C-alpha cells in the first residue's frame, strides 16, 4: 500500500512533458507540445501535451489523462505500478511493505511474467559474472566481441549454463508458479511416455541478450549458440507471450529512444551485437528488428521518435535484396529512408570495432544514400543491356515511389529516377499514377470490407443508429471550418454577459467530453488550434515547410474558400438567413451533433456490458440501467435542440 501523501508527492512532482517525452517525440507548438499519438496509428500529429495543465490529449482517438494515466495506458500498468515507475523516475522513496512470494503469485499472469523474466535476467547475469563456466565461456565471448563491462551491464547480457534444468531448479527454489514458467517460453516441455512430461531450459549453453520494452522492462530473450552444432540454430528467441510480440518489438529501443529524439534519426541494423557494438562506440540511436523481418508496427514505433531512418547493411547482396521490402514499408509509413552499405566482409558490429567513433560516424555520413540511388546501384548491374529486365527494375523502383504518401516527395523521386535511368519522366508519371490508382482501389475495397464486417457484428442494433454514430465527418469538418473562418471572432452565446472568441467557446465545449475526431486531418488541425490562435495557425501554415503540415495546409485552404453569398436575393425581396445573421445556430449545431454522436457511443458501450458480463449482480444491473437512462435523457435533449428524431 502506497501512503496517500506519497501518491500526492508523485503526482505533483511528475512533469507530463518529461513522462510522455520518454515515449513520444514532442515538438513545441505555442504553449503546448505536439506529437504522433502512441495509442493509435496516425501520420498527422493530433496528440497534444499541456505542461501548464499537466495533461495529454489525443484529438484522434480521444485518449487523455495525467502522467499516471499515461503510464497505465501505455505500459498496461496497474495504478500502483504506474506510481512506482514515476517514483523511481523522480527518485521518490516509497515506504511500503515488500510483497511476499505468495502475494506476487496472486498477481495477474501478465505481471507475473514480468516478474519471472526479471528473475531470469538476473539469473543469467549472475551466471555470466559469478561462475567459472560463465566467465570462461560467456564472458570470454563478449570480450572477444570487444564489449566492455559497462555495456554488458547496460544491456544486462548474460549466460545460460549448459545444463538441462539450471534455470528450472532456480525457478522451483524461488517458489514461482510452475505452470506459468512452462508457459513463459523460458522452458521447453516435451511429452514422455505414460502421459509424463520433461521440462528443459530453452536457452542452455548460450549467451543471452535480454529484449526490453520501451520502459526498460525485460519481455523476452535472444540467445546465441557458442558450440559448433549444425543441428542447432545459431540464434533462438523467446516465443510470443502476453508481454512479447515480435512484430511490435525492437531490440535496444529503451536505450536508444532519447538519442533518436536528440539526433532526429534512427539507425536500423540486423543483429543484437550490431546494436551493442554501435552503442559502445558512441552511436546510441540504434535498434534492431529483434530477429524478424521489419514490420509496419516496428516502423510506427520508430516514427513516434523520428521521421528519419537510416538502414545499415553489411556487404551481402543476397541478404540486402531479401530485406528490400522493408524499405517500401518505411516509405509507406511516410518516413524518410537512407541506406548505408559497409565494405565487403564488414557488418556494423565488425566495422565499429575496427574504427574509432569519429571514423564510424564519418563513414555513415559520407556513404548514406537515398533509397533510389541505393536500389538502382544494387540492381542495375544485373540488368546490363537487357531492356526487358531494365523495364522490370524501373517498374520496381516506381512501385517503391508509389508508396510515399507525400506528393512533393513522390514528384522529386520520380524526377531523380528518370534522370538516373535515362527514361522520359512522363513515362514514369504515367506508370506511377496507374500503380497508385490500383493501390487506392485496394485500400478502398479493404476499408469497405472492414466496415461491412463491423456492421455484421453489430446487426442486432438498428441500422439508423449505426449510420448516425459512424458518420460525423460532416460535423467534424464544420467545426474545423468554423474555427478557421471565425476562430478569432467574438462570440456571445445566448445573450450571456461574458464574451469569448469562437475558438475559446468551441474548445470549452469539445475538450471535456473525452472523445477525439474520427478524421485524422481534422484531429491534427484541432490539436494545433488548441495551443495557438487561428491567426497564428494560418501564419504558421504559410511560413513553415513541413511534410507533417502538407495535408493540413491543403484541407485548410479548401475550408477557407470564400462562402457563397446570397446578397442579390435581397434586392428581389427574398431574405435568407446568412451564417453571420444566424451565428449562434451555426456554431452550436455541429457541436451538438458531435455531442449526440458521443453520447450514443457511450450508450452503446454501456448496453454491451449487459451482453458481455456474465453472472451480473442486481447491483451491477441497476448501475448499468441507471447510466442508460442518463444517456437516453441526453440523447432526447440534444435531438430536440437539433430538431431531429433518433431511432434507437
C-alpha positions in Angstrom: 0.0 0.0 0.0 1.4 3.4 -1.0 0.6 6.2 1.5 -1.7 9.0 0.3 0.9 11.6 1.0 3.5 9.8 -1.2 0.9 9.4 -4.0 0.3 13.2 -3.9 4.0 13.9 -4.0 4.5 11.6 -7.0 1.6 13.3 -8.9 2.8 16.8 -8.0 6.5 16.0 -9.0 5.8 14.3 -12.3 6.1 16.5 -15.3 3.8 15.4 -18.0 6.1 16.6 -20.8 9.0 14.6 -19.4 7.0 11.4 -18.8 5.4 11.4 -22.2 8.6 12.6 -23.8 10.3 9.4 -22.8 8.0 7.6 -25.2 6.9 10.1 -27.8 8.9 12.7 -29.8 7.2 16.1 -28.9 7.6 19.4 -30.7 6.8 22.8 -29.2 3.6 24.4 -30.5 2.7 27.6 -28.7 2.1 26.8 -25.0 1.7 23.1 -25.7 3.7 20.2 -27.2 2.6 18.1 -30.2 3.5 14.6 -31.4 2.2 11.4 -33.0 -0.3 9.5 -30.8 1.2 6.4 -29.2 -2.2 4.8 -28.8 -3.3 4.6 -32.4 -1.7 4.7 -35.8 -1.7 8.2 -37.3 0.6 10.1 -39.7 -0.8 13.6 -38.9 0.1 14.6 -35.3 -3.0 15.1 -33.1 -1.5 14.2 -29.8 -1.2 17.2 -27.5 0.6 17.6 -24.2 -0.2 20.6 -22.0 2.6 21.3 -19.4 0.5 24.0 -17.8 -2.4 21.7 -17.1 -0.3 18.5 -16.6 -2.4 16.5 -19.1 -2.2 14.9 -22.5 -5.0 14.6 -25.0 -5.3 13.0 -28.4 -7.9 14.5 -30.7 -7.8 11.4 -33.0 -8.6 8.6 -30.5 -9.7 10.6 -27.5 -7.2 9.2 -25.0 -6.5 11.7 -22.3 -5.2 12.0 -18.7 -2.2 12.8 -16.5 1.2 11.2 -16.0 -0.1 8.3 -14.0 -2.9 7.6 -16.6 -0.4 7.8 -19.4 1.8 5.1 -17.9 -1.2 2.9 -17.2 -2.5 3.2 -20.8 0.9 3.0 -22.5 2.6 0.2 -20.4 -0.6 -1.6 -19.2 0.5 -0.8 -15.6 -1.9 -1.0 -12.7 -2.3 2.2 -10.7 0.3 1.2 -8.1 2.8 0.1 -10.8 2.5 3.4 -12.6 3.1 5.2 -9.3 6.2 3.1 -8.6 7.5 3.8 -12.1 7.1 7.5 -11.6 8.5 7.4 -8.1 11.7 5.6 -9.4 12.0 8.2 -12.3 11.9 11.1 -9.9 13.8 9.4 -7.1 10.9 9.5 -4.7 11.2 6.9 -1.9 8.1 4.8 -1.3 7.7 3.2 2.1 5.5 0.2 1.7 5.6 -3.4 2.7 7.5 -5.7 0.4 5.2 -8.2 -1.2 5.7 -11.9 -0.3 6.2 -14.6 -2.9 2.6 -15.7 -2.3 1.3 -12.1 -2.9 3.4 -11.9 -6.1 1.9 -15.2 -7.4 -1.6 -13.8 -6.8 -1.0 -11.0 -9.3 -2.3 -11.5 -12.8 -0.4 -13.6 -15.2 0.9 -10.7 -17.3 2.5 -9.0 -14.3 3.8 -12.4 -13.1 5.5 -12.8 -16.5 7.3 -9.5 -16.0 8.5 -10.7 -12.6 9.6 -14.1 -13.9 11.5 -12.6 -16.8 13.2 -10.1 -14.5 14.3 -13.0 -12.3 15.6 -14.9 -15.3 17.6 -11.9 -16.5 19.3 -11.6 -13.1 19.9 -15.3 -13.0 21.6 -15.2 -16.4 23.7 -12.1 -15.5 24.8 -13.7 -12.2 25.9 -16.9 -14.0 27.9 -14.8 -16.5 29.9 -12.9 -13.9 30.0 -15.2 -10.9 30.5 -18.7 -12.2 33.6 -20.3 -13.7 31.6 -21.6 -16.6 30.0 -18.2 -17.3 33.3 -16.3 -17.2 35.2 -18.9 -19.3 32.6 -19.3 -22.0 30.1 -16.4 -21.9 32.2 -13.5 -20.7 35.2 -14.5 -22.9 32.8 -14.5 -25.9 31.6 -10.9 -25.1 35.2 -9.9 -24.5 36.2 -11.3 -27.9 33.5 -9.1 -29.4 35.1 -6.1 -27.8 32.2 -5.5 -25.3 33.4 -3.7 -22.1 31.9 -4.5 -18.7 29.9 -1.2 -18.7 28.0 -2.0 -21.9 27.5 -5.7 -20.8 25.8 -4.4 -17.6 23.9 -1.7 -19.5 22.3 -4.3 -21.8 22.0 -6.8 -19.0 23.7 -9.5 -21.1 24.0 -13.0 -19.5 24.9 -16.6 -19.9 22.7 -19.7 -19.5 24.6 -22.7 -18.0 25.0 -25.7 -20.2 22.7 -27.8 -18.1 19.2 -29.2 -18.8 17.5 -27.6 -15.9 19.7 -25.0 -14.2 17.1 -22.2 -14.5 14.2 -24.6 -13.8 15.7 -25.5 -10.5 16.2 -21.8 -9.6 12.6 -21.1 -10.5 11.4 -24.0 -8.3 13.6 -23.0 -5.4 12.2 -19.4 -5.5 8.6 -20.8 -5.5 7.5 -19.3 -8.8 4.3 -20.7 -10.4 5.4 -23.9 -12.3 2.6 -23.6 -14.9 3.5 -20.0 -15.6 7.2 -21.0 -16.0 6.3 -23.7 -18.5 4.1 -21.3 -20.5 6.7 -18.4 -20.4 8.9 -19.7 -23.2 11.8 -20.0 -20.8 11.2 -23.7 -20.8 10.6 -26.4 -23.4 8.1 -29.0 -22.4 8.3 -32.4 -24.1 5.8 -35.2 -23.7 7.1 -38.5 -22.4 5.7 -42.0 -22.2 2.7 -42.7 -19.9 1.5 -39.1 -20.0 4.6 -37.7 -18.2 6.4 -34.5 -19.2 10.0 -33.5 -19.3 10.9 -29.8 -18.8 14.1 -28.4 -20.2 15.8 -24.9 -20.1 15.3 -23.4 -23.6 18.5 -21.3 -23.7 21.0 -23.7 -22.1 24.7 -23.2 -23.1 24.1 -19.9 -24.8 24.9 -16.2 -24.3 21.8 -14.2 -23.5 20.5 -10.9 -25.0 17.5 -9.6 -23.0 14.9 -7.8 -25.0 13.3 -4.8 -23.3 10.1 -2.9 -23.9 10.0 0.9 -24.1 10.0 1.4 -20.4 13.0 -0.9 -19.9 11.3 -4.0 -18.6 12.6 -7.4 -19.8 9.9 -9.0 -22.1 11.9 -11.7 -23.9 15.4 -13.1 -24.6 17.5 -13.7 -27.7 20.2 -16.4 -27.2 23.3 -17.2 -29.3 24.8 -20.6 -29.6 28.6 -20.9 -28.9 29.2 -24.5 -29.6 29.6 -25.6 -33.2 26.5 -27.7 -33.5 25.0 -27.8 -37.1 21.8 -29.4 -35.7 21.0 -26.4 -33.5 20.2 -22.9 -34.8 22.8 -20.1 -34.2 20.2 -17.8 -32.6 16.9 -18.7 -30.9 14.4 -16.2 -29.4 11.6 -16.4 -26.9 8.2 -17.4 -28.3 5.4 -14.8 -28.2 3.7 -14.3 -24.9 1.2 -11.9 -23.4 4.0 -9.4 -22.9 6.1 -10.1 -26.0 5.1 -9.6 -29.6 8.0 -9.9 -32.1 6.3 -7.7 -34.7 5.9 -4.8 -32.2 9.3 -5.1 -30.5 12.7 -3.5 -31.4 15.9 -4.6 -29.7 17.6 -1.7 -27.9 14.6 0.7 -28.2 14.6 1.5 -24.5 18.2 2.6 -24.6 18.0 4.4 -27.9 14.8 6.4 -27.7 16.3 9.6 -26.1 19.2 9.6 -28.6 16.8 9.1 -31.5 14.9 12.1 -30.5 18.0 14.2 -29.9 19.5 13.3 -33.3 16.2 13.1 -35.1 17.4 9.9 -36.8 17.3 6.2 -36.1 19.9 3.7 -37.3 18.4 0.3 -38.1 20.6 -2.8 -38.0 20.0 -6.6 -38.2 21.6 -8.2 -35.1 21.9 -7.8 -31.4 25.7 -7.5 -31.5 25.4 -4.7 -34.1 23.3 -2.7 -31.6 25.6 -3.3 -28.7 28.8 -2.5 -30.7 27.5 0.7 -32.1 26.1 1.8 -28.7 29.5 1.2 -27.2 31.2 3.2 -30.0 29.0 6.2 -29.1 26.2 5.7 -31.7 23.3 5.3 -29.3 20.4 5.9 -31.6 20.4 2.4 -33.0 17.9 -0.5 -32.9 17.5 -4.0 -34.4 14.3 -5.6 -35.7 14.6 -8.3 -33.0 15.2 -11.4 -35.1 12.3 -10.8 -37.6 11.7 -9.1 -40.9 10.8 -5.4 -40.5 7.1 -4.9 -39.8 4.8 -1.9 -40.0 4.3 -1.9 -36.2 8.1 -1.6 -35.7 8.3 1.3 -38.2 5.4 3.1 -36.4 7.3 2.6 -33.1 10.3 4.4 -34.6 8.1 7.1 -36.2 7.0 8.1 -32.7 10.5 9.4 -32.1 11.7 10.5 -35.6 10.8 10.7 -39.2 14.2 9.6 -40.4 15.5 6.0 -40.7 19.0 5.0 -41.9 19.4 1.3 -42.6 22.9 -0.1 -42.0 23.6 -3.1 -44.2 26.6 -5.5 -44.4 28.1 -6.3 -47.8 26.0 -9.4 -48.5 24.0 -8.7 -51.7 21.6 -11.7 -51.2 20.7 -10.6 -47.7 20.1 -7.0 -48.8 17.8 -8.0 -51.7 15.8 -10.1 -49.3 15.3 -7.1 -47.0 14.4 -4.5 -49.6 10.7 -5.0 -48.8 11.4 -3.2 -45.5 12.3 0.0 -47.4 8.9 0.0 -49.1 7.2 -0.4 -45.7 9.2 2.6 -44.3 8.2 4.7 -47.3 4.6 3.7 -46.9 4.5 5.0 -43.4 5.7 8.4 -44.6 9.3 8.2 -43.2 12.5 9.3 -44.9 14.8 6.4 -45.5 18.5 6.2 -46.4 20.8 3.3 -46.7 24.5 2.7 -45.8 26.4 -0.2 -47.2 29.5 -1.3 -45.3 32.6 -2.7 -47.2 32.6 -6.4 -48.2 33.3 -8.6 -45.2 32.1 -6.0 -42.7 28.9 -5.6 -40.8 28.1 -2.7 -38.4 29.5 -4.8 -35.5 32.9 -5.5 -37.0 33.2 -2.1 -38.6 32.5 -0.4 -35.3 35.2 -2.5 -33.6 37.8 -1.8 -36.2 37.3 2.0 -36.3 37.1 4.9 -33.9 33.8 6.7 -33.2 34.7 9.6 -35.4 35.6 7.3 -38.3 32.4 5.3 -37.9 30.2 8.4 -37.9 32.1 9.9 -40.8 31.7 6.7 -42.8 27.9 6.6 -42.2 27.5 10.3 -43.0 29.5 10.1 -46.3 28.0 6.8 -47.5 24.3 7.3 -46.7 22.3 7.4 -49.9 18.6 7.7 -50.6 16.7 4.5 -51.5 16.5 5.2 -55.3 20.3 5.6 -55.6 20.8 2.5 -53.5 18.3 0.3 -55.2 19.4 1.5 -58.6 23.2 0.9 -58.0 22.4 -2.5 -56.4 20.2 -3.9 -59.2 21.3 -2.0 -62.3 24.5 -4.1 -62.8 22.3 -7.2 -63.1 20.2 -5.9 -66.0 23.1 -4.9 -68.2 21.8 -4.0 -71.6 18.7 -6.2 -71.3 15.7 -3.8 -72.0 13.1 -6.3 -70.5 15.0 -6.6 -67.2 15.7 -2.9 -67.1 12.0 -2.2 -67.6 11.2 -4.5 -64.7 13.8 -2.7 -62.5 12.3 0.7 -63.3 8.8 -0.6 -62.5 10.1 -2.0 -59.2 11.6 1.4 -58.3 8.4 3.2 -59.4 6.5 0.7 -57.2 8.5 1.9 -54.2 8.0 5.6 -55.1 4.2 5.0 -55.3 4.2 4.0 -51.6 5.3 7.5 -50.5 2.2 9.4 -49.2 3.7 12.9 -49.7 3.0 14.1 -53.3 6.0 16.5 -53.4 8.4 13.8 -52.4 7.0 11.4 -55.0 7.5 14.0 -57.6 11.1 14.7 -56.7 12.0 11.0 -56.6 10.2 10.4 -59.9 12.3 13.1 -61.5 15.5 11.6 -59.9 14.6 8.1 -61.2 14.0 9.4 -64.7 17.5 11.0 -64.8 19.3 8.0 -63.4 17.5 5.5 -65.6 17.6 7.8 -68.7 13.8 7.4 -69.1 11.3 10.2 -70.0 9.8 11.5 -66.8 6.2 11.5 -68.2 6.5 7.7 -68.8 7.3 7.2 -65.1 4.5 9.5 -64.0 2.0 7.5 -66.1 3.2 4.3 -64.6 3.2 5.8 -61.1 -0.4 7.0 -61.4 -1.5 3.6 -62.6 0.1 1.9 -59.6 -1.4 4.5 -57.2 -4.9 4.1 -58.7 -4.6 0.3 -58.1 -3.3 0.8 -54.5 -6.2 3.3 -53.8 -8.7 0.8 -55.2 -7.3 -2.0 -53.0 -7.3 0.2 -49.9 -10.8 1.4 -50.5 -12.1 -2.2 -51.0 -10.3 -3.2 -47.8 -11.8 -0.4 -45.8 -15.3 -1.2 -47.2 -14.8 -4.8 -46.3 -13.8 -3.9 -42.7 -16.9 -1.6 -42.4 -19.2 -4.4 -43.6 -17.7 -6.8 -41.1 -18.3 -4.3 -38.3 -21.9 -3.8 -39.3 -22.5 -7.5 -39.5 -21.0 -7.9 -36.0 -23.5 -5.2 -34.7 -26.5 -6.4 -36.7 -28.6 -6.5 -33.6 -28.5 -2.7 -33.5 -31.0 -0.7 -35.6 -29.4 0.5 -38.9 -30.3 4.1 -38.3 -28.3 4.2 -35.1 -25.2 2.8 -36.7 -25.3 5.3 -39.5 -25.7 8.2 -37.1 -22.9 7.1 -34.9 -20.4 6.3 -37.7 -21.0 9.3 -39.8 -19.9 12.5 -38.0 -17.4 13.5 -40.7 -19.5 16.5 -41.9 -20.0 17.8 -38.3 -16.2 17.5 -37.7 -15.5 19.3 -40.9 -18.0 22.0 -40.0 -16.4 22.6 -36.6 -12.9 23.0 -38.2 -14.4 25.3 -40.9 -15.9 27.5 -38.2 -12.7 27.6 -36.3 -10.7 28.6 -39.4 -13.2 31.2 -40.6 -14.4 32.7 -37.3 -12.0 31.4 -34.7 -10.8 34.9 -33.5 -14.3 36.5 -33.8 -16.0 37.4 -30.5 -19.0 35.2 -29.6 -21.8 36.0 -27.1 -23.7 32.8 -26.7 -27.5 33.2 -25.9 -27.1 36.8 -24.7 -24.6 35.9 -22.0 -22.6 38.6 -20.4 -19.1 37.2 -20.9 -17.7 37.4 -24.4 -15.4 34.7 -25.8 -13.9 34.1 -29.1 -15.4 31.3 -31.2 -12.2 29.3 -30.7 -12.4 29.6 -26.9 -16.0 28.6 -26.9 -15.6 25.6 -29.1 -12.6 24.4 -27.2 -14.6 24.8 -24.0 -17.4 22.7 -25.4 -15.3 20.0 -27.0 -12.4 19.3 -24.7 -14.1 18.0 -21.6 -16.1 15.3 -23.5 -13.1 12.9 -23.7 -13.6 11.9 -27.4 -11.4 12.6 -30.4 -12.1 13.4 -34.1 -12.6 10.4 -36.4 -10.9 12.2 -39.3 -7.1 12.3 -38.8 -6.6 15.6 -40.6 -9.4 17.4 -38.6 -7.8 16.0 -35.4 -4.4 17.4 -36.5 -5.8 20.9 -37.2 -7.7 20.9 -33.9 -4.6 19.9 -31.9 -2.8 22.9 -33.3 -5.7 25.3 -32.6 -5.8 24.1 -29.0 -2.5 25.8 -28.4 -2.5 28.8 -30.7 -4.9 31.4 -32.1 -6.4 30.8 -35.5 -4.4 33.7 -36.9 -1.1 32.2 -35.6 -2.0 28.8 -37.0 -2.7 30.2 -40.5 0.5 32.2 -40.3 2.4 29.0 -39.4 1.0 27.2 -42.4 2.2 30.0 -44.7 5.8 30.2 -43.3 6.7 26.6 -42.2 7.5 24.0 -44.8 6.9 20.6 -43.2 5.6 17.4 -44.7 3.5 17.0 -41.5 1.7 20.2 -42.4 1.1 19.4 -46.1 -2.3 17.7 -45.6 -3.4 20.2 -43.0 -2.4 23.1 -45.4 -4.5 21.6 -48.3 -7.6 21.0 -46.2 -7.3 24.4 -44.5 -7.1 26.1 -47.9 -10.2 24.2 -49.0 -12.2 25.3 -45.9 -11.1 28.9 -46.2 -12.5 29.4 -49.7 -15.0 32.3 -49.9 -18.5 31.4 -48.9 -21.3 31.7 -51.4 -23.2 34.9 -50.8 -26.9 35.4 -51.4 -26.8 39.3 -51.4 -28.5 39.5 -54.8 -31.6 37.9 -53.4 -32.3 40.8 -51.0 -32.8 43.2 -54.0 -35.6 40.9 -55.1 -37.3 40.9 -51.7 -36.1 37.5 -50.7 -34.3 37.4 -47.4 -32.3 34.3 -46.5 -30.6 33.8 -43.1 -26.9 34.0 -43.7 -24.3 32.4 -41.4 -23.4 35.7 -39.8 -27.1 36.6 -39.2 -27.7 33.2 -37.6 -24.4 32.9 -35.9 -25.4 31.1 -32.7 -27.1 28.3 -34.5 -24.2 28.0 -37.0 -21.8 27.5 -34.1 -24.0 25.3 -31.9 -25.4 22.8 -34.4 -22.2 20.9 -35.3 -21.2 20.9 -31.6 -24.5 19.4 -30.6 -24.2 16.9 -33.4 -20.8 15.8 -32.1 -22.1 15.5 -28.6 -25.1 13.5 -29.7 -22.8 11.0 -31.5 -20.6 10.7 -28.4 -23.5 10.1 -26.0 -24.8 7.5 -28.5 -21.5 5.7 -28.4 -21.4 5.7 -24.6 -24.9 4.3 -24.6 -24.0 1.6 -27.0 -20.9 0.6 -24.9 -23.0 0.6 -21.8 -25.6 -1.6 -23.3 -22.9 -4.1 -24.5 -22.0 -4.6 -20.8 -25.3 -6.4 -20.3 -24.2 -8.9 -23.0 -20.5 -9.2 -22.1 -20.7 -9.5 -18.3 -21.6 -13.0 -17.1 -23.2 -13.6 -13.7 -24.1 -10.0 -13.4 -25.3 -8.9 -9.9 -28.5 -7.0 -9.3 -26.4 -4.0 -8.0 -24.3 -4.0 -11.2 -27.5 -4.3 -13.3 -29.0 -1.3 -11.6 -25.8 0.7 -12.2 -25.8 -0.1 -16.0 -29.5 0.6 -16.4 -29.2 3.9 -14.4 -26.5 5.1 -16.8 -28.6 4.0 -19.7 -31.4 6.3 -18.6 -29.0 9.2 -18.2 -27.7 8.7 -21.7 -31.2 8.5 -23.1 -32.1 11.7 -21.4 -29.1 13.5 -23.0 -29.9 11.9 -26.4 -33.5 13.2 -26.3 -32.5 16.7 -25.2 -29.8 17.0 -27.9 -32.2 15.6 -30.5 -34.8 18.2 -29.5 -32.2 21.0 -29.8 -31.3 19.8 -33.3 -34.8 19.2 -34.4 -34.2 15.6 -35.4 -35.6 12.2 -34.5 -33.1 9.5 -33.4 -34.0 5.8 -33.8 -32.6 3.6 -31.1 
